[in-house]
Amino acid sequence: DAGITQSPRYKITETGRQVTLMCHQTWSHSYMFWYRQDLGHGLRLIYYSAAADITDKGEVPDGYVVSRSKTENFPLTLESATRSQTSVYFCASSATGEETQYFGPGTRLLVL
Amino acid sequence: GQQLNQSPQSMFIQEGEDVSMNCTSSSIFNTWLWYKQDPGEGPVLLIALYKAGELTSNGRLTAQFGITRKDSFLNISASIPSDVGIYFCAGINYGQNFVFGPGTRLSVLP
């Protein structure tokens, strides 16, 4: 199916482990985004990418790494997971940086 | 940076009632968007507004782009149980990052 997908949908990991969250879109959108959603904070931008091999920090980038070797994929890596990174992570894409963003279903991450 | 405020933060209404919520900012935006997030899902676009003063409907939903370009409003008529969720506004200012509001959490009582 066309659209934007995220995997895994649920993940439990331990403090200090590396975790990678995947995001894939089939629209050939140039822009892709990673947000985290926590109670009381709404959606906060972690990183975004304007095109393959171009990434930039958002509001809360510390502890995260991204890459974009292909237009359709935008993985988010937690190099050494911490309990404060327990959250729901949403990936989004848009044709340009000034157009509507379309969201994936989210990944629920629990760091023990 | 630019910030959006949404009010109310949460609301409990009776099924069948109309709902009004708004989104305000101290900055001007060129585009306003309204999203709904169902429990356990990602935000889904409801309405997009591109011009100051624009009034757009999508079924029982009506949204308006404020004349000052610093605010937007969303109304839901005759609420039903499936309207439950979090409603986010978002603003786009050309050349700037996409900005989300903190959301309005809607609960509909039968």
Backbone of each chain as ProteinMPNN parsed JSONL, in Angstrom:
{"seq_chain_A": "DAGITQSPRYKITETGRQVTLMCHQTWSHSYMFWYRQDLGHGLRLIYYSAAADITDKGEVPDGYVVSRSKTENFPLTLESATRSQTSVYFCASSATGEETQYFGPGTRLLVL", "coords_chain_A": {"N_chain_A": [[0.829, -1.197, 0.0], [0.436, 2.272, -0.727], [1.912, 5.122, 0.909], [2.908, 6.125, 4.203], [4.932, 4.362, 6.348], [5.829, 2.859, 9.479], [8.234, 1.09, 11.411], [9.539, -0.845, 14.15], [6.103, -1.221, 15.349], [5.809, -1.353, 18.045], [8.143, -1.348, 20.701], [10.309, -2.654, 23.101], [13.047, -1.967, 25.066], [16.314, -1.949, 26.646], [18.04, 0.222, 28.92], [20.855, 1.832, 27.565], [21.107, 0.295, 25.293], [21.308, 0.118, 21.696], [18.93, 1.359, 19.441], [16.987, 1.244, 16.521], [14.635, 2.985, 14.696], [12.404, 2.615, 12.059], [11.383, 4.306, 9.056], [9.371, 4.637, 6.24], [8.426, 5.916, 3.104], [6.224, 6.168, 0.308], [5.677, 8.14, -1.463], [7.605, 9.622, -2.702], [8.277, 11.983, -1.453], [10.136, 14.905, -0.72], [10.794, 15.928, 1.79], [11.277, 14.687, 5.084], [10.426, 13.83, 8.457], [11.055, 13.493, 11.971], [9.285, 13.094, 14.941], [8.724, 13.282, 18.475], [6.284, 12.311, 20.859], [5.036, 13.228, 23.853], [3.247, 13.157, 26.937], [1.896, 16.225, 27.817], [3.655, 17.656, 26.281], [3.044, 17.698, 23.609], [3.738, 17.454, 20.112], [7.071, 17.137, 19.336], [9.764, 18.204, 17.397], [12.393, 16.196, 16.274], [14.459, 15.559, 14.359], [14.901, 16.533, 10.934], [14.729, 16.093, 7.362], [15.63, 17.396, 4.287], [16.156, 16.299, 1.883], [17.672, 13.457, 0.245], [20.613, 12.605, 1.957], [20.692, 15.053, 3.241], [20.291, 16.427, 6.288], [18.884, 17.835, 9.3], [18.896, 19.367, 12.546], [16.182, 19.337, 14.883], [13.995, 20.476, 17.414], [14.591, 18.861, 19.659], [17.15, 17.199, 19.497], [19.159, 15.798, 20.876], [20.829, 12.789, 21.701], [19.921, 11.304, 19.631], [20.3, 9.972, 16.307], [20.255, 10.427, 12.806], [19.848, 9.323, 9.4], [19.855, 9.557, 5.829], [20.008, 7.953, 3.249], [18.544, 7.122, 1.111], [15.768, 8.487, -0.667], [13.27, 7.52, 0.141], [13.484, 6.433, 2.685], [13.994, 6.986, 6.176], [15.639, 6.482, 8.74], [15.704, 6.476, 12.334], [17.954, 6.561, 14.949], [18.62, 5.568, 18.228], [21.37, 5.854, 19.953], [22.332, 5.054, 22.449], [20.123, 4.068, 24.418], [18.021, 5.814, 26.727], [15.994, 6.1, 29.712], [14.47, 8.385, 29.574], [13.907, 8.59, 26.945], [11.756, 7.049, 26.438], [8.807, 7.011, 24.731], [6.362, 8.05, 22.27], [6.991, 7.761, 18.903], [6.807, 9.558, 15.937], [6.906, 9.516, 12.461], [6.981, 11.649, 9.631], [6.109, 13.001, 6.403], [6.562, 15.335, 3.702], [5.87, 17.035, 0.61], [7.251, 19.393, 0.108], [9.066, 21.641, 2.27], [7.17, 23.402, 3.041], [4.636, 22.526, 2.916], [1.735, 20.469, 3.59], [2.171, 18.034, 6.122], [2.314, 14.513, 6.3], [1.517, 11.844, 8.37], [2.999, 8.898, 9.829], [1.932, 5.797, 11.495], [3.123, 5.649, 13.972], [5.583, 4.681, 16.468], [5.757, 2.967, 19.415], [7.833, 3.274, 22.042], [9.456, 1.775, 24.696], [11.728, 2.216, 27.209], [13.522, 0.405, 29.429]], "CA_chain_A": [[0.0, 0.0, 0.0], [1.166, 3.525, -0.734], [1.769, 5.894, 2.134], [4.062, 6.212, 5.082], [4.884, 3.275, 7.318], [6.854, 2.844, 10.506], [8.448, -0.196, 12.065], [8.386, -1.616, 14.577], [5.041, -0.423, 15.94], [6.061, -1.379, 19.488], [9.498, -1.804, 20.993], [10.788, -2.563, 24.472], [14.486, -2.145, 25.096], [16.916, -1.643, 27.943], [18.942, 1.369, 28.968], [22.181, 1.612, 27.016], [21.085, -0.434, 24.011], [21.046, 0.88, 20.49], [17.624, 1.053, 18.839], [16.711, 1.976, 15.28], [13.238, 3.044, 14.268], [12.395, 2.771, 10.604], [10.299, 5.053, 8.422], [9.407, 4.445, 4.796], [7.296, 6.557, 2.411], [6.151, 5.776, -1.106], [5.232, 9.269, -2.271], [8.78, 10.358, -3.19], [8.354, 13.293, -0.814], [11.503, 15.344, -0.448], [11.006, 16.174, 3.209], [10.842, 13.722, 6.088], [10.535, 14.393, 9.796], [10.838, 12.648, 13.134], [8.761, 13.767, 16.122], [8.341, 12.477, 19.617], [5.082, 12.816, 21.506], [4.969, 12.913, 25.275], [2.175, 13.868, 27.621], [2.252, 17.567, 28.275], [4.579, 18.342, 25.369], [2.606, 17.681, 22.223], [4.677, 16.891, 19.146], [8.328, 17.876, 19.299], [10.573, 17.807, 16.256], [13.716, 15.68, 16.649], [15.296, 15.809, 13.188], [14.209, 16.503, 9.663], [15.593, 15.937, 6.202], [15.081, 18.073, 3.116], [16.422, 15.458, 0.698], [18.668, 12.42, 0.558], [21.917, 13.076, 2.436], [20.586, 16.359, 3.881], [19.507, 16.333, 7.52], [19.085, 18.973, 10.184], [18.344, 19.174, 13.884], [14.959, 20.003, 15.281], [13.944, 21.057, 18.759], [15.118, 17.967, 20.697], [17.948, 16.204, 18.782], [20.191, 15.133, 21.673], [20.635, 11.361, 21.935], [19.392, 10.69, 18.408], [21.065, 10.096, 15.07], [19.465, 10.085, 11.624], [20.531, 9.232, 8.113], [18.898, 9.508, 4.719], [20.754, 7.557, 2.055], [17.553, 7.011, 0.034], [14.658, 9.414, -0.472], [12.082, 6.918, 0.744], [13.733, 5.929, 4.037], [14.559, 7.967, 7.109], [15.744, 5.803, 10.029], [16.079, 7.218, 13.545], [18.696, 5.678, 15.836], [18.983, 5.952, 19.577], [22.656, 5.155, 20.034], [22.409, 4.453, 23.78], [18.801, 4.456, 24.893], [17.816, 6.211, 28.116], [14.576, 6.016, 30.103], [13.789, 9.608, 29.141], [13.535, 8.436, 25.539], [10.464, 6.356, 26.358], [7.917, 7.971, 24.082], [5.786, 7.615, 20.993], [7.742, 8.419, 17.841], [6.089, 9.672, 14.673], [7.583, 9.951, 11.256], [6.089, 12.358, 8.728], [6.745, 13.434, 5.167], [5.853, 16.331, 2.91], [6.489, 17.241, -0.694], [8.229, 20.447, 0.344], [9.061, 22.035, 3.678], [6.11, 24.378, 3.285], [3.36, 21.885, 2.599], [1.144, 19.566, 4.577], [2.895, 16.838, 6.51], [1.508, 13.303, 6.468], [2.142, 11.104, 9.454], [2.918, 7.453, 9.988], [1.108, 5.359, 12.62], [3.843, 5.787, 15.228], [6.275, 3.587, 17.153], [5.727, 3.146, 20.863], [9.102, 2.776, 22.565], [9.611, 1.734, 26.15], [13.104, 1.946, 27.617], [13.503, -0.041, 30.831]], "C_chain_A": [[0.867, 1.251, 0.0], [0.987, 4.228, 0.6], [3.047, 5.928, 2.925], [3.924, 5.165, 6.178], [6.047, 3.383, 8.289], [6.988, 1.438, 11.06], [9.601, -0.1, 13.044], [7.286, -0.71, 15.107], [5.224, -0.328, 17.457], [7.457, -1.939, 19.72], [9.778, -1.603, 22.478], [12.28, -2.833, 24.437], [15.013, -1.776, 26.47], [17.842, -0.432, 27.821], [20.309, 0.982, 28.428], [22.207, 0.893, 25.68], [20.854, 0.536, 22.857], [19.732, 0.409, 19.861], [17.482, 1.87, 17.563], [15.241, 1.842, 14.923], [13.221, 3.367, 12.777], [11.177, 3.563, 10.137], [10.457, 4.947, 6.914], [8.19, 5.123, 4.173], [7.387, 6.27, 0.919], [5.741, 6.925, -2.014], [6.373, 10.018, -2.961], [8.804, 11.786, -2.653], [9.806, 13.635, -0.512], [11.784, 15.411, 1.051], [10.5, 15.017, 4.046], [11.219, 14.243, 7.467], [10.394, 13.282, 10.837], [10.393, 13.525, 14.301], [8.676, 12.757, 17.263], [7.147, 13.142, 20.291], [5.037, 12.306, 22.927], [3.841, 13.716, 25.892], [2.678, 15.221, 28.093], [3.172, 18.325, 27.348], [4.097, 18.363, 23.93], [3.633, 16.999, 21.335], [5.933, 17.757, 19.114], [9.23, 17.309, 18.204], [11.967, 17.389, 16.71], [14.731, 16.017, 15.564], [14.393, 15.887, 11.971], [15.236, 16.419, 8.536], [14.908, 16.563, 5.0], [15.263, 17.252, 1.834], [17.415, 14.387, 1.137], [19.993, 13.095, 0.892], [21.891, 14.489, 3.009], [19.702, 16.217, 5.107], [19.808, 17.54, 8.399], [18.376, 18.734, 11.499], [17.037, 19.927, 14.048], [15.091, 20.54, 16.689], [14.658, 20.197, 19.798], [15.992, 16.862, 20.091], [18.889, 15.358, 19.64], [19.833, 13.673, 21.933], [20.121, 10.602, 20.731], [20.326, 10.931, 17.236], [20.155, 9.707, 13.916], [20.375, 9.966, 10.424], [19.469, 9.197, 7.034], [19.674, 9.204, 3.438], [19.82, 7.401, 0.85], [16.374, 7.913, 0.35], [13.53, 8.801, 0.339], [12.266, 6.463, 2.194], [14.399, 6.973, 4.918], [14.636, 7.303, 8.489], [16.212, 6.73, 11.147], [16.747, 6.238, 14.501], [18.922, 6.33, 17.193], [20.257, 5.166, 19.884], [22.834, 4.45, 21.379], [21.138, 4.888, 24.517], [18.793, 4.8, 26.384], [16.325, 6.18, 28.425], [13.806, 7.242, 29.639], [13.404, 9.566, 27.66], [12.325, 7.519, 25.347], [9.441, 7.349, 25.841], [7.211, 7.291, 22.914], [6.459, 8.441, 19.91], [6.942, 8.386, 16.541], [7.018, 10.164, 13.586], [6.552, 10.652, 10.375], [6.851, 12.711, 7.465], [5.911, 14.527, 4.519], [6.613, 16.565, 1.62], [7.576, 18.318, -0.618], [8.162, 20.796, 1.828], [7.925, 22.965, 4.033], [4.744, 23.816, 2.943], [2.943, 20.933, 3.713], [2.045, 18.371, 4.85], [1.914, 15.695, 6.733], [2.261, 12.37, 7.399], [1.996, 9.597, 9.316], [2.129, 7.1, 11.235], [1.811, 5.429, 13.966], [4.523, 4.508, 15.691], [6.271, 3.904, 18.637], [6.949, 2.474, 21.457], [9.121, 2.874, 24.078], [11.055, 1.355, 26.456], [13.11, 1.621, 29.108], [14.831, 0.231, 31.523]], "O_chain_A": [[1.911, 1.288, 0.651], [0.032, 3.965, 1.331], [4.138, 5.778, 2.376], [2.899, 5.102, 6.856], [7.104, 3.923, 7.965], [6.013, 0.694, 11.17], [10.55, 0.646, 12.804], [7.527, 0.482, 15.297], [4.837, 0.665, 18.073], [7.898, -2.867, 19.041], [9.523, -0.537, 23.038], [12.726, -3.816, 23.846], [14.261, -1.348, 27.345], [18.35, -0.122, 26.743], [20.856, -0.061, 28.785], [23.235, 0.887, 25.003], [20.287, 1.616, 23.024], [19.468, -0.79, 19.767], [17.819, 3.053, 17.536], [14.687, 0.745, 14.858], [13.921, 4.262, 12.304], [10.101, 3.501, 10.731], [11.548, 5.144, 6.378], [7.064, 4.941, 4.637], [8.473, 6.148, 0.351], [5.484, 6.719, -3.2], [6.125, 10.95, -3.726], [9.295, 12.695, -3.322], [10.596, 12.782, -0.107], [12.85, 15.014, 1.521], [9.448, 14.439, 3.77], [12.186, 14.987, 7.63], [9.716, 12.278, 10.617], [11.013, 14.541, 14.616], [8.57, 11.55, 17.046], [7.015, 14.366, 20.293], [5.005, 11.1, 23.17], [3.517, 14.812, 25.434], [3.748, 15.334, 28.691], [3.455, 19.501, 27.578], [4.725, 19.017, 23.097], [4.317, 16.072, 21.766], [5.859, 18.965, 18.891], [9.428, 16.098, 18.103], [12.641, 18.121, 17.434], [15.736, 16.678, 15.823], [13.273, 15.376, 11.973], [16.431, 16.64, 8.732], [13.739, 16.287, 4.729], [14.594, 17.495, 0.83], [17.928, 14.414, 2.256], [20.432, 14.022, 0.211], [22.948, 15.074, 3.244], [18.512, 15.924, 4.993], [20.849, 18.183, 8.262], [17.389, 18.001, 11.569], [16.811, 20.981, 13.455], [16.156, 20.999, 17.102], [15.268, 20.732, 20.723], [15.617, 15.692, 20.16], [19.367, 14.317, 19.189], [18.712, 13.348, 22.327], [19.909, 9.391, 20.799], [21.038, 11.934, 17.17], [19.372, 8.764, 14.03], [21.511, 10.44, 10.425], [18.318, 8.847, 7.295], [19.956, 10.102, 2.644], [20.253, 7.532, -0.295], [16.018, 8.084, 1.516], [12.9, 9.49, 1.142], [11.283, 6.138, 2.861], [15.251, 7.74, 4.469], [13.769, 7.547, 9.328], [17.009, 7.642, 10.928], [16.172, 5.2, 14.828], [19.352, 7.479, 17.291], [20.214, 3.948, 20.053], [23.421, 3.37, 21.44], [21.1, 5.941, 25.154], [19.469, 4.159, 27.189], [15.493, 6.227, 27.519], [12.615, 7.15, 29.341], [12.655, 10.421, 27.187], [11.92, 7.249, 24.216], [9.23, 8.404, 26.44], [7.439, 6.117, 22.621], [6.496, 9.669, 19.985], [6.467, 7.336, 16.107], [7.801, 11.095, 13.772], [5.378, 10.283, 10.379], [8.082, 12.721, 7.451], [4.707, 14.631, 4.756], [7.819, 16.333, 1.532], [8.658, 18.182, -1.191], [7.299, 20.299, 2.551], [7.731, 23.288, 5.205], [3.801, 24.571, 2.705], [3.702, 20.645, 4.638], [2.607, 17.774, 3.931], [0.829, 15.884, 7.283], [3.46, 12.136, 7.247], [1.016, 9.09, 8.768], [1.697, 7.991, 11.966], [1.165, 5.284, 15.003], [4.1, 3.402, 15.354], [6.721, 4.968, 19.063], [7.092, 1.254, 21.387], [8.836, 3.923, 24.656], [11.542, 0.311, 26.022], [12.75, 2.453, 29.94], [14.987, -0.081, 32.704]]}, "seq_chain_B": "GQQLNQSPQSMFIQEGEDVSMNCTSSSIFNTWLWYKQDPGEGPVLLIALYKAGELTSNGRLTAQFGITRKDSFLNISASIPSDVGIYFCAGINYGQNFVFGPGTRLSVLP", "coords_chain_B": {"N_chain_B": [[11.523, 30.968, 19.371], [8.82, 30.415, 16.992], [5.583, 29.917, 18.373], [2.614, 28.075, 18.994], [-0.56, 28.429, 20.501], [-3.144, 26.564, 21.927], [-6.59, 26.444, 22.667], [-9.586, 25.198, 24.158], [-7.412, 23.358, 26.486], [-8.374, 20.865, 27.07], [-11.556, 19.242, 26.723], [-14.804, 18.278, 27.721], [-17.673, 17.069, 26.375], [-21.18, 16.727, 25.646], [-22.636, 14.176, 23.689], [-23.813, 15.187, 20.532], [-23.627, 17.873, 20.957], [-22.25, 21.053, 19.848], [-18.858, 21.943, 19.054], [-16.18, 24.136, 19.754], [-12.945, 25.271, 19.067], [-9.72, 26.878, 19.343], [-6.745, 28.307, 17.887], [-3.882, 30.106, 18.446], [-1.366, 32.602, 17.809], [1.593, 34.606, 18.177], [2.83, 35.181, 15.921], [2.699, 35.58, 12.34], [1.127, 33.423, 10.007], [1.196, 31.622, 6.909], [-0.161, 29.436, 6.108], [-2.619, 27.397, 7.567], [-3.249, 24.449, 9.354], [-5.33, 21.752, 10.349], [-5.283, 18.933, 12.358], [-6.333, 15.635, 13.338], [-5.892, 13.344, 15.954], [-6.436, 10.096, 16.56], [-6.848, 7.875, 19.351], [-3.905, 6.033, 19.887], [-3.003, 6.262, 17.28], [-1.446, 7.931, 14.401], [-1.37, 11.519, 13.721], [-3.925, 12.811, 11.591], [-4.649, 14.613, 8.699], [-7.196, 17.059, 8.681], [-8.284, 19.524, 7.728], [-7.094, 22.055, 5.544], [-5.964, 25.386, 5.311], [-5.46, 28.255, 3.355], [-5.62, 30.967, 2.918], [-6.061, 34.203, 4.298], [-8.966, 34.763, 6.186], [-10.315, 32.719, 4.976], [-12.822, 30.217, 4.892], [-13.456, 26.937, 5.491], [-15.026, 23.81, 4.95], [-15.434, 20.428, 6.055], [-17.366, 17.976, 5.955], [-18.881, 17.646, 9.042], [-17.155, 19.393, 10.124], [-15.764, 22.63, 10.389], [-13.455, 25.066, 9.525], [-11.601, 28.062, 10.07], [-9.457, 30.544, 8.738], [-7.872, 32.984, 10.389], [-8.396, 36.536, 10.087], [-6.278, 38.188, 10.811], [-4.168, 36.559, 10.366], [-2.939, 35.35, 12.443], [-4.298, 33.508, 13.83], [-6.527, 30.668, 14.083], [-9.559, 28.77, 13.72], [-11.533, 26.01, 14.755], [-14.502, 24.294, 14.277], [-16.814, 21.849, 15.333], [-19.723, 20.316, 14.483], [-22.661, 18.945, 15.977], [-21.604, 16.729, 17.655], [-20.206, 13.403, 17.757], [-19.529, 10.111, 19.148], [-17.149, 9.134, 17.893], [-15.667, 11.388, 17.428], [-13.919, 11.776, 19.414], [-10.641, 12.443, 20.542], [-7.388, 13.91, 19.928], [-6.971, 17.173, 18.872], [-4.96, 18.887, 16.736], [-3.538, 21.987, 15.843], [-1.627, 23.429, 13.212], [0.892, 25.537, 11.933], [2.238, 27.074, 9.039], [4.894, 28.931, 7.987], [6.23, 30.528, 5.342], [9.442, 29.516, 4.563], [10.082, 28.942, 7.136], [10.212, 26.593, 9.888], [7.739, 24.048, 10.189], [5.129, 24.411, 12.478], [3.682, 23.069, 15.365], [0.731, 23.121, 17.391], [-0.032, 22.511, 20.902], [-2.233, 20.895, 21.172], [-5.729, 20.032, 21.559], [-7.621, 18.17, 23.675], [-10.331, 16.161, 23.152], [-13.224, 14.893, 24.608], [-16.1, 12.915, 24.343], [-19.161, 12.542, 25.755], [-21.59, 10.017, 26.15]], "CA_chain_B": [[10.932, 30.533, 18.121], [7.385, 30.571, 16.888], [4.809, 28.984, 19.165], [1.167, 28.114, 18.857], [-1.325, 28.121, 21.701], [-4.467, 26.034, 21.626], [-7.523, 26.415, 23.778], [-9.092, 24.797, 25.48], [-6.47, 22.235, 26.489], [-9.204, 19.67, 27.008], [-12.959, 19.538, 26.884], [-15.747, 17.171, 27.817], [-18.954, 17.539, 25.866], [-22.221, 15.713, 25.49], [-22.909, 13.81, 22.3], [-24.811, 16.047, 19.901], [-23.271, 19.284, 21.132], [-21.255, 21.64, 18.952], [-17.554, 22.155, 19.692], [-15.329, 25.178, 19.166], [-11.598, 25.363, 19.614], [-8.943, 27.812, 18.546], [-5.287, 28.23, 17.846], [-3.402, 31.479, 18.318], [0.077, 32.781, 17.783], [2.04, 35.992, 18.074], [3.432, 35.29, 14.594], [1.83, 35.419, 11.175], [1.317, 32.199, 9.246], [0.668, 31.622, 5.554], [-1.016, 28.258, 5.991], [-3.043, 26.779, 8.825], [-3.712, 23.071, 9.185], [-5.924, 21.095, 11.51], [-5.131, 17.481, 12.368], [-6.935, 14.885, 14.443], [-5.181, 12.132, 16.315], [-7.218, 9.1, 17.289], [-6.015, 7.146, 20.327], [-3.048, 4.98, 19.348], [-2.701, 6.461, 15.863], [-0.775, 9.171, 14.063], [-2.264, 12.619, 13.327], [-4.465, 12.766, 10.242], [-5.075, 15.945, 8.274], [-8.636, 17.288, 8.542], [-8.559, 20.695, 6.905], [-5.983, 22.957, 5.271], [-6.411, 26.746, 5.016], [-4.344, 28.891, 2.668], [-5.818, 32.393, 2.704], [-6.675, 34.903, 5.42], [-10.411, 34.876, 6.059], [-10.88, 31.521, 4.342], [-13.672, 29.343, 5.697], [-13.5, 25.667, 4.766], [-15.743, 22.754, 5.659], [-15.188, 19.022, 5.736], [-18.435, 17.303, 6.684], [-19.358, 18.408, 10.195], [-16.064, 20.253, 10.573], [-15.559, 23.893, 9.693], [-12.29, 25.767, 10.051], [-11.404, 29.399, 9.511], [-8.142, 31.179, 8.78], [-8.162, 34.301, 10.932], [-8.077, 37.706, 9.262], [-4.961, 38.713, 11.196], [-3.232, 35.486, 10.032], [-2.3, 34.883, 13.661], [-5.136, 32.547, 14.52], [-7.416, 29.805, 13.301], [-10.619, 28.215, 14.546], [-12.14, 24.766, 14.276], [-15.793, 23.974, 14.865], [-17.39, 20.542, 15.03], [-21.152, 20.379, 14.786], [-23.366, 17.713, 16.337], [-20.534, 15.77, 17.951], [-20.507, 11.979, 17.895], [-18.455, 9.479, 19.926], [-15.884, 8.967, 17.155], [-14.935, 12.659, 17.4], [-12.945, 11.725, 20.503], [-9.249, 12.424, 20.11], [-6.642, 15.149, 20.138], [-6.99, 18.025, 17.688], [-3.773, 19.726, 16.657], [-3.38, 22.953, 14.77], [-0.244, 23.6, 12.769], [1.062, 26.71, 11.084], [3.402, 27.08, 8.162], [5.289, 30.275, 7.555], [7.195, 30.234, 4.295], [10.833, 29.658, 4.934], [10.263, 28.563, 8.532], [9.771, 25.243, 10.227], [6.364, 23.695, 10.454], [4.945, 24.553, 13.925], [2.476, 22.426, 15.884], [0.192, 23.492, 18.682], [0.028, 21.436, 21.896], [-3.395, 20.018, 21.049], [-6.941, 20.083, 22.388], [-8.113, 16.799, 23.878], [-11.798, 16.165, 23.165], [-13.94, 13.701, 25.078], [-17.531, 13.006, 24.059], [-19.911, 11.704, 26.675], [-22.827, 9.555, 25.497]], "C_chain_B": [[9.436, 30.732, 18.114], [6.686, 29.512, 17.725], [3.336, 29.17, 18.88], [0.526, 27.745, 20.188], [-2.687, 27.608, 21.283], [-5.327, 26.098, 22.871], [-8.883, 25.932, 23.29], [-8.086, 23.656, 25.372], [-7.225, 20.919, 26.385], [-10.658, 20.086, 27.207], [-13.777, 18.256, 26.903], [-17.095, 17.711, 27.358], [-19.916, 16.366, 25.755], [-22.394, 15.419, 24.007], [-24.018, 14.686, 21.738], [-24.499, 17.528, 20.02], [-22.287, 19.733, 20.047], [-19.984, 21.954, 19.743], [-16.831, 23.286, 18.981], [-13.976, 25.162, 19.855], [-10.778, 26.319, 18.761], [-7.451, 27.661, 18.755], [-4.781, 29.646, 17.603], [-1.882, 31.537, 18.365], [0.388, 34.268, 17.789], [2.669, 36.242, 16.705], [2.389, 35.08, 13.503], [2.159, 34.107, 10.47], [0.646, 32.315, 7.884], [-0.287, 30.463, 5.304], [-1.353, 27.776, 7.389], [-3.586, 25.391, 8.505], [-4.334, 22.587, 10.484], [-5.819, 19.587, 11.324], [-5.951, 16.9, 13.512], [-6.125, 13.628, 14.679], [-6.102, 11.236, 17.12], [-6.296, 8.387, 18.272], [-5.215, 6.031, 19.66], [-2.666, 5.126, 17.883], [-1.912, 7.737, 15.649], [-1.776, 10.254, 13.685], [-2.67, 12.495, 11.861], [-4.981, 14.149, 9.88], [-6.585, 16.003, 8.096], [-8.91, 18.38, 7.518], [-7.277, 21.493, 6.747], [-6.54, 24.302, 4.821], [-5.237, 27.528, 4.467], [-4.456, 30.403, 2.537], [-6.504, 33.014, 3.908], [-8.164, 35.089, 5.161], [-11.085, 33.644, 5.482], [-11.661, 30.688, 5.346], [-13.852, 28.06, 4.9], [-14.191, 24.608, 5.603], [-15.342, 21.385, 5.155], [-16.203, 18.222, 6.55], [-18.939, 18.172, 7.817], [-18.287, 19.371, 10.733], [-15.993, 21.51, 9.718], [-14.369, 24.584, 10.341], [-12.162, 27.111, 9.354], [-9.978, 29.872, 9.738], [-8.403, 32.612, 9.237], [-7.66, 35.438, 10.052], [-6.681, 38.253, 9.567], [-3.83, 37.773, 10.801], [-2.486, 34.954, 11.241], [-3.158, 33.872, 14.404], [-5.995, 31.757, 13.547], [-8.393, 29.143, 14.26], [-11.147, 26.948, 13.908], [-13.444, 24.547, 15.03], [-16.23, 22.594, 14.418], [-18.856, 20.618, 15.406], [-21.682, 18.987, 15.108], [-22.392, 16.571, 16.62], [-21.058, 14.35, 18.129], [-19.344, 11.311, 18.616], [-17.127, 9.346, 19.195], [-15.126, 10.278, 16.966], [-13.887, 12.716, 18.5], [-11.532, 11.665, 19.941], [-8.569, 13.726, 20.462], [-6.621, 15.906, 18.816], [-5.791, 18.97, 17.754], [-3.942, 20.762, 15.557], [-1.898, 22.997, 14.41], [-0.196, 24.805, 11.851], [2.322, 26.563, 10.255], [3.649, 28.52, 7.745], [6.425, 30.082, 6.574], [8.62, 30.528, 4.739], [11.134, 29.253, 6.363], [9.895, 27.094, 8.721], [8.265, 25.205, 10.407], [6.173, 23.732, 11.978], [3.625, 23.921, 14.351], [2.036, 23.08, 17.185], [0.224, 22.296, 19.617], [-1.176, 20.517, 21.877], [-4.531, 20.353, 21.988], [-7.477, 18.668, 22.469], [-9.626, 16.834, 24.055], [-12.336, 14.826, 23.641], [-15.426, 13.923, 24.854], [-18.265, 12.011, 24.939], [-21.23, 11.289, 26.027], [-24.076, 10.114, 26.174]], "O_chain_B": [[8.851, 31.164, 19.106], [7.124, 28.363, 17.787], [2.873, 30.268, 18.569], [1.006, 26.867, 20.905], [-3.312, 28.162, 20.379], [-4.863, 25.843, 23.982], [-9.287, 26.215, 22.162], [-7.922, 23.059, 24.307], [-6.791, 19.985, 25.711], [-10.95, 21.136, 27.78], [-13.48, 17.29, 26.2], [-17.593, 18.698, 27.898], [-19.527, 15.198, 25.768], [-22.306, 16.32, 23.173], [-25.04, 14.902, 22.389], [-25.041, 18.344, 19.274], [-21.598, 18.925, 19.423], [-20.034, 22.2, 20.948], [-16.865, 23.383, 17.754], [-13.887, 25.052, 21.078], [-11.098, 26.547, 17.595], [-6.981, 26.983, 19.669], [-5.207, 30.307, 16.657], [-1.216, 30.644, 18.889], [-0.461, 35.09, 17.443], [3.001, 37.378, 16.368], [1.339, 34.478, 13.729], [3.324, 33.729, 10.352], [-0.351, 33.02, 7.729], [-1.117, 30.512, 4.396], [-0.502, 27.746, 8.277], [-4.29, 25.194, 7.515], [-3.911, 22.97, 11.575], [-6.204, 19.038, 10.292], [-6.228, 17.567, 14.509], [-5.723, 12.938, 13.742], [-6.5, 11.579, 18.233], [-5.089, 8.308, 18.044], [-5.774, 5.189, 18.957], [-2.072, 4.218, 17.303], [-1.723, 8.529, 16.573], [-2.921, 9.942, 13.359], [-1.865, 12.124, 11.007], [-5.676, 14.783, 10.674], [-7.186, 15.138, 7.459], [-9.668, 18.186, 6.568], [-6.476, 21.602, 7.676], [-7.486, 24.35, 4.036], [-4.141, 27.485, 5.027], [-3.511, 31.06, 2.099], [-7.423, 32.425, 4.477], [-8.577, 35.51, 4.08], [-12.312, 33.544, 5.502], [-11.234, 30.48, 6.481], [-14.341, 28.086, 3.77], [-13.974, 24.515, 6.811], [-14.964, 21.206, 3.997], [-15.935, 17.837, 7.688], [-19.376, 19.301, 7.594], [-18.527, 20.082, 11.709], [-16.139, 21.464, 8.497], [-14.288, 24.675, 11.566], [-12.562, 27.274, 8.201], [-9.379, 29.632, 10.786], [-9.082, 33.37, 8.544], [-6.643, 35.319, 9.368], [-5.988, 38.727, 8.666], [-2.659, 38.143, 10.889], [-1.521, 34.202, 11.102], [-2.789, 33.424, 15.49], [-6.165, 32.113, 12.381], [-8.108, 28.974, 15.446], [-11.202, 26.823, 12.685], [-13.485, 24.605, 16.259], [-16.039, 22.215, 13.263], [-19.188, 20.954, 16.542], [-21.205, 17.985, 14.575], [-22.367, 15.571, 15.903], [-22.18, 14.126, 18.582], [-18.262, 11.895, 18.69], [-16.073, 9.438, 19.824], [-14.037, 10.274, 16.393], [-13.051, 13.62, 18.511], [-11.259, 10.933, 18.99], [-9.112, 14.545, 21.203], [-6.293, 15.344, 17.771], [-5.636, 19.743, 18.7], [-4.43, 20.452, 14.47], [-1.037, 22.643, 15.214], [-1.127, 25.059, 11.087], [3.328, 26.01, 10.7], [2.771, 29.217, 7.236], [7.469, 29.534, 6.928], [8.947, 31.615, 5.214], [12.295, 29.219, 6.771], [9.342, 26.452, 7.828], [7.624, 26.204, 10.733], [6.974, 23.143, 12.703], [2.577, 24.203, 13.769], [2.861, 23.534, 17.978], [0.482, 21.177, 19.175], [-1.149, 19.459, 22.505], [-4.321, 20.891, 23.075], [-7.755, 18.042, 21.446], [-10.14, 17.456, 24.986], [-11.952, 13.769, 23.141], [-15.95, 14.999, 25.144], [-18.027, 10.805, 24.879], [-21.911, 12.116, 25.422], [-25.193, 9.822, 25.748]]}, "name": "protein", "num_of_chains": 2, "seq": "DAGITQSPRYKITETGRQVTLMCHQTWSHSYMFWYRQDLGHGLRLIYYSAAADITDKGEVPDGYVVSRSKTENFPLTLESATRSQTSVYFCASSATGEETQYFGPGTRLLVLGQQLNQSPQSMFIQEGEDVSMNCTSSSIFNTWLWYKQDPGEGPVLLIALYKAGELTSNGRLTAQFGITRKDSFLNISASIPSDVGIYFCAGINYGQNFVFGPGTRLSVLP"}
